[in-house]
Structure formats: C-alpha cells, structure tokens
Amino acid sequence: MSGILTVVGTPLGNLGDMSPRAVEALRQADFIAAEDTRVTLKLLNHFEIKKPMISYFEHNRKFHGELICQKIEAGENCALVSDAGMPAISDPGEDLVRLCGERGITVSVVPGPSALIAALAVSGLPTGRFTFEGFLSTNKKSRRDHLEQVKNETRTMIFYEAPHKLHACLRDMYAAWGDRRIAVVHELTKIHEEVIRTTLKAAAARYSEGNIKGEFVLVIEGAKPEELQEGYTLEQAVEIAAGLMREQGMSASEAAKTASQQTGLKKGDIYKGALALK
C-alpha cells in the first residue's frame, strides 16, 4: 500500500509558531524531505524528533524527487518541509507535489506560516485582491521585462527578495512604475522584525548602500486607474495598418510603421499581418 506526502508548514523564524499538528506530522512521518537538512535538524532537535532525512532542493530535485516518490510508493510516509514557511510556494517543493499528483500519490497539507500572507497583513496596503510574483530574476533584462509585464497590474503585488539584490530591485521598480507606496517587510517573526511603510523612491534611497542581511518581502500598491496605459493586440495593430492602406493609400511598409508608432508593437509583425490580410 502506498504512503502519502504531507506538506508541512514550519516557522518563519520563531519556533513558537510551530503548530501542534505540524509537530505531530513530523513525528508520524517515516522520513522527511527537507530543503536544507541542517536547518531542519535544528527544528527536529528543538521538538526532540529523530527521523531520517533526505535533501530536496533546486539542484537535486529531479533525482531526489524520483527517489522520494519510490519510497512513498513502497509504503513510507514522507513529510515535506522548506527552510521556513510553506513548502511549494516559490520553492522546489512545487515540483515534488506535481510529481506525486502525476503518479497518483496522495498529498496532504498541514497549513503553517506564510511570509507573503504575513507581510500583506501588516503592510497597510489593500488586501482584498493581490498577486504574488515571487522572486525577480537576477538577470537584469529578465527582471525589467517582468516589471514591465505587471506595470498595469491594479492589485497589490507581493515579491520576495534577497538582501544582495534589494537595491537593484527597488531601483528598477521605481524606474518602471514611478513612485508608489511600498511596505518593506524584513525578518518576519524574528528579533529584528521591521515593517517600513514608505515609497519606492524613498526605499531605493534607504537601501542604496547595501550591507544588509535577512529576508525581505516587498508589498507594493498596484497601478491606479489614471496610470493605466491602453494596450493593443497584434490583431488590432494589423487592422489599423490595413485601414491606413485602404483609406490613405499607404504601402504596407508605411502603414506598418505608422501602426507600430501608435501601438508600440513591432513593425515587422504588423507588416506580415497586414500583407496576409491584404
């Protein structure tokens, strides 16, 4: 008979946040899949739990994911934990849960602390609708492309960020979106926990010198209606070009250039579409 995978939420930093049910889930498991076994060992020692562990992180997830599934299918129960918070949220545990689902393995969950929800709750920004964007890329172009994609997002946005990338992240956010309200939430549930409610411009200046430690959650207000920019689909741009060709006698190239300037879409794509429509 196959075992089950139990996704177990663990404290963000304060061990007092560990729920009795989470402790029991770790005690009942046959083995534990942990992001960093050294971090999890401290947690287990605190609650006097001794269990076999297997590491499961970004660089070994394919091989160890298969191994974990084989052990569960052989009848063992596995508890999945991350270093802090809920596994599978911006975490390689996402892949293990998917893999178990594909193989028909039962997946259960013991809810626990979540940095994104905790940060949202203390941010002072609208909580009715929000979007979680995870970590931005370390690649400058990819990071800026991501920020451009969500420029017109009206919901509150939540990002995770590492200390060594914080200034570049805030700088690029300000450049992409202008000045908006932000809550910089630092070291949640730990001794030096702080919530800085400020603006993107001020936050970029505050953290410009670096030399900071700890984990950050950034909660940023969404775009206001007056900030939204009208967007065009390629189909609409092609229709504009076709109209210019039909009504003003423009060549396909001229019409595509004009439509490109109006919509911001690529001239080449519009040109191809206009020729096909013609």
C-alpha positions as CSV (number, residue, x, y, z in Angstrom):
1,M,0.0,0.0,0.0
2,S,1.4,3.4,-1.0
3,G,2.2,6.0,1.6
4,I,1.4,9.7,1.4
5,L,3.2,13.0,1.1
6,T,2.4,15.6,3.7
7,V,3.3,19.2,3.0
8,V,4.1,20.8,6.4
9,G,4.4,24.5,7.1
10,T,7.2,25.4,9.5
11,P,8.0,28.7,11.4
12,L,9.5,31.7,9.6
13,G,11.9,32.2,12.4
14,N,10.1,32.0,15.7
15,L,9.8,28.3,16.8
16,G,6.8,29.3,18.9
17,D,4.8,29.4,15.7
18,M,5.1,25.7,15.1
19,S,1.6,24.2,15.4
20,P,0.9,21.0,17.4
21,R,-0.4,19.3,14.3
22,A,2.8,20.2,12.4
23,V,4.9,18.6,15.2
24,E,2.7,15.5,15.1
25,A,3.0,15.3,11.3
26,L,6.8,15.2,11.6
27,R,6.7,12.6,14.4
28,Q,4.4,10.4,12.3
29,A,6.4,10.6,9.1
30,D,8.7,7.7,8.2
31,F,11.2,10.2,6.7
32,I,11.4,13.9,6.0
33,A,12.3,15.7,2.7
34,A,14.0,18.9,3.6
35,E,15.3,21.9,1.6
36,D,18.4,22.1,3.9
37,T,18.8,19.2,6.3
38,R,21.0,21.3,8.6
39,V,18.2,23.8,9.1
40,T,15.6,21.2,9.6
41,L,17.8,19.3,12.1
42,K,17.6,22.3,14.4
43,L,13.8,22.2,14.2
44,L,13.7,18.5,14.9
45,N,16.1,18.8,17.8
46,H,14.0,21.5,19.4
47,F,11.0,19.2,19.4
48,E,13.0,16.1,20.2
49,I,12.2,14.4,17.0
50,K,14.5,11.9,15.3
51,K,13.8,11.0,11.7
52,P,15.7,10.0,8.6
53,M,16.0,13.0,6.2
54,I,16.6,13.3,2.5
55,S,17.7,16.7,1.0
56,Y,15.4,18.1,-1.7
57,F,16.4,21.4,-3.2
58,E,16.6,23.1,-6.6
59,H,19.7,21.3,-7.9
60,N,18.9,17.7,-6.9
61,R,15.1,17.8,-7.2
62,K,14.9,15.6,-10.3
63,F,16.9,12.8,-9.0
64,H,15.7,13.0,-5.4
65,G,12.1,13.6,-6.4
66,E,12.1,10.2,-8.1
67,L,13.8,8.6,-5.1
68,I,11.2,10.2,-2.7
69,C,8.3,9.0,-4.8
70,Q,9.7,5.5,-5.0
71,K,9.9,5.4,-1.2
72,I,6.4,6.6,-0.8
73,E,5.1,4.1,-3.3
74,A,6.9,1.4,-1.3
75,G,4.6,2.3,1.7
76,E,6.6,5.1,3.5
77,N,5.0,8.3,4.6
78,C,7.0,11.5,3.8
79,A,6.8,15.0,5.3
80,L,8.0,17.8,3.1
81,V,9.4,20.9,4.7
82,S,11.2,24.0,3.5
83,D,13.7,26.1,5.5
84,A,10.8,28.4,6.6
85,G,7.1,28.8,5.8
86,M,5.0,26.8,3.4
87,P,6.8,24.4,1.1
88,A,6.0,24.6,-2.6
89,I,5.5,28.4,-2.5
90,S,8.4,29.9,-4.6
91,D,10.1,26.6,-3.6
92,P,11.2,23.5,-5.4
93,G,8.6,21.5,-3.4
94,E,6.2,22.6,-6.1
95,D,7.7,20.1,-8.4
96,L,7.5,17.2,-5.9
97,V,3.8,17.9,-5.3
98,R,3.2,17.9,-9.0
99,L,5.2,14.7,-9.4
100,C,3.2,12.9,-6.7
101,G,0.0,14.1,-8.3
102,E,1.1,12.6,-11.7
103,R,1.9,9.3,-10.0
104,G,-1.4,9.1,-8.1
105,I,0.3,9.6,-4.7
106,T,-2.0,11.2,-2.1
107,V,-0.8,14.6,-1.0
108,S,-2.0,16.1,2.3
109,V,-1.2,19.5,3.9
110,V,-0.6,20.9,7.4
111,P,-1.0,24.7,6.9
112,G,1.5,26.9,8.6
113,P,3.2,30.3,8.5
114,S,3.5,32.0,5.1
115,A,5.7,35.0,4.7
116,L,3.7,36.5,1.8
117,I,0.4,36.4,3.8
118,A,2.0,37.7,7.0
119,A,3.7,40.6,5.1
120,L,0.4,41.5,3.3
121,A,-1.4,41.6,6.6
122,V,0.9,44.1,8.2
123,S,1.6,46.2,5.0
124,G,-1.2,48.6,5.4
125,L,-2.0,48.2,1.7
126,P,-5.2,46.9,0.2
127,T,-5.6,43.1,0.9
128,G,-8.9,42.3,-0.9
129,R,-7.1,41.4,-4.1
130,F,-3.4,40.8,-4.5
131,T,-0.9,38.9,-6.7
132,F,2.2,37.0,-5.6
133,E,5.1,37.5,-8.1
134,G,7.8,35.5,-6.2
135,F,11.5,36.3,-6.7
136,L,12.6,38.6,-9.6
137,S,15.3,37.2,-11.9
138,T,18.9,38.0,-11.2
139,N,19.3,38.7,-14.9
140,K,18.8,42.5,-15.5
141,K,16.9,42.2,-18.7
142,S,14.6,39.4,-17.4
143,R,13.9,41.4,-14.2
144,R,13.0,44.5,-16.1
145,D,10.8,42.5,-18.5
146,H,8.9,41.1,-15.6
147,L,8.4,44.5,-14.1
148,E,7.1,45.8,-17.4
149,Q,4.7,43.0,-17.7
150,V,3.0,43.9,-14.4
151,K,3.2,47.7,-14.8
152,N,-0.6,47.9,-15.3
153,E,-1.5,45.5,-12.5
154,T,-4.0,47.1,-10.3
155,R,-3.9,44.6,-7.5
156,T,-1.4,44.8,-4.6
157,M,1.7,43.0,-5.6
158,I,4.0,40.9,-3.4
159,F,7.6,40.0,-4.1
160,Y,10.3,38.0,-2.2
161,E,13.8,39.5,-2.4
162,A,17.3,38.6,-1.2
163,P,19.3,41.3,0.6
164,H,22.1,41.5,-2.0
165,K,19.6,42.2,-4.8
166,L,17.3,44.5,-2.8
167,H,18.7,47.9,-4.0
168,A,18.7,46.8,-7.7
169,C,15.2,45.5,-7.4
170,L,13.8,48.7,-5.8
171,R,15.7,50.9,-8.3
172,D,14.2,49.0,-11.2
173,M,10.7,49.1,-9.7
174,Y,10.9,52.8,-9.3
175,A,12.2,53.2,-12.9
176,A,9.5,51.0,-14.3
177,W,6.5,52.2,-12.3
178,G,7.3,55.6,-10.9
179,D,6.7,56.3,-7.2
180,R,4.2,54.1,-5.4
181,R,3.5,53.1,-1.8
182,I,5.5,50.1,-0.6
183,A,5.9,48.1,2.6
184,V,9.3,46.7,3.1
185,V,8.9,43.8,5.5
186,H,12.1,42.5,7.0
187,E,12.9,39.4,9.1
188,L,9.3,38.4,9.9
189,T,8.7,36.9,13.4
190,K,12.4,37.3,14.3
191,I,14.1,39.6,16.9
192,H,14.8,42.3,14.4
193,E,11.5,42.2,12.6
194,E,10.6,45.6,11.0
195,V,7.9,46.9,8.6
196,I,8.9,50.1,6.7
197,R,5.9,51.7,5.1
198,T,7.3,54.2,2.6
199,T,7.5,54.8,-1.2
200,L,9.6,53.2,-3.9
201,K,11.8,56.3,-4.3
202,A,12.5,56.6,-0.6
203,A,13.0,52.8,-0.2
204,A,15.5,52.7,-3.1
205,A,17.5,55.5,-1.4
206,R,17.2,53.9,2.0
207,Y,18.8,50.6,0.9
208,S,21.3,52.1,-1.6
209,E,24.4,51.3,0.4
210,G,23.9,47.6,0.8
211,N,25.4,45.8,3.7
212,I,22.0,44.4,4.8
213,K,21.1,40.9,5.9
214,G,18.0,38.8,6.3
215,E,15.0,38.1,4.2
216,F,12.7,40.7,2.6
217,V,9.1,40.7,1.5
218,L,8.1,43.7,-0.7
219,V,4.4,44.6,-0.8
220,I,3.6,47.3,-3.4
221,E,0.4,49.0,-4.3
222,G,-1.0,48.3,-7.7
223,A,-1.4,50.8,-10.6
224,K,-4.1,53.4,-10.2
225,P,-6.7,53.7,-13.0
226,E,-5.2,57.0,-14.2
227,E,-1.8,55.3,-14.6
228,L,-3.0,52.6,-16.9
229,Q,-1.9,52.7,-20.5
230,E,-4.0,51.5,-23.3
231,G,-2.7,48.3,-24.7
232,Y,-3.1,47.0,-28.3
233,T,-3.2,43.4,-29.6
234,L,-1.4,42.5,-32.7
235,E,-4.7,41.9,-34.4
236,Q,-5.8,45.5,-33.6
237,A,-2.5,46.8,-34.9
238,V,-2.9,44.9,-38.1
239,E,-6.4,46.4,-38.5
240,I,-5.0,49.9,-38.0
241,A,-2.4,49.2,-40.7
242,A,-5.0,47.7,-43.1
243,G,-7.2,50.8,-42.6
244,L,-4.3,53.1,-43.5
245,M,-3.6,51.1,-46.6
246,R,-7.2,51.1,-47.6
247,E,-8.2,54.6,-46.8
248,Q,-5.0,56.6,-47.2
249,G,-3.3,54.5,-49.9
250,M,-0.2,53.8,-47.8
251,S,2.1,51.0,-48.7
252,A,2.2,48.0,-46.3
253,S,5.6,49.2,-45.0
254,E,4.4,52.7,-44.4
255,A,1.2,51.6,-42.7
256,A,3.0,49.1,-40.5
257,K,5.5,51.8,-39.4
258,T,2.6,54.2,-38.5
259,A,0.7,51.5,-36.7
260,S,3.9,50.5,-34.8
261,Q,4.4,54.0,-33.6
262,Q,0.7,54.2,-32.5
263,T,0.6,50.8,-30.7
264,G,4.1,50.2,-29.6
265,L,4.1,46.8,-31.3
266,K,6.8,45.6,-33.7
267,K,6.7,46.9,-37.2
268,G,7.7,43.6,-38.7
269,D,4.9,41.7,-37.0
270,I,2.4,44.2,-38.2
271,Y,3.8,44.2,-41.7
272,K,3.5,40.5,-42.0
273,G,-0.1,40.5,-40.7
274,A,-1.1,43.4,-43.0
275,L,0.3,41.5,-46.0
276,A,-1.6,38.4,-45.1
277,L,-4.8,40.3,-44.6
278,K,-4.3,42.1,-47.9
